[in-house]
Amino acid sequence: MVVPVLKADYVNLYGRDITEQKQAHKEIRKIEWLLTKTLPSSSDPSELLKQDYGDLTELNTCRIILDSVGKEM
C-alpha cells in the first residue's frame, strides 16, 4: 500500500510477506484435488472392500489423506 505524506516529498510504503499464506493455499488446493480424485464414489469407503479385488491401495490413499486433514473414515 502506498500512502502519500501530506506536505512532504515522500510516501510511506506498507507491505507484508504473504509467502506462507500462498504456500498454505497451494497445499489446501492440492489436498482438495487429491480428495476429489481418490475418494470412493460411495459414501461408505468400506464398499471398496466388497469389490471382487478390493482396491486396498485406493482405500489406504484415502485414509492417509483424510488423516492428514483431520477427517475420519
Secondary structure, DSSP 4 states (H G I P E B T S, - for coil): -EEEPTTSS-EEE-----HHHHHHHHHHHHHHHHHHHHS-SSS-GGGGGGSSS--HHHHHHHHHHHHHHT---
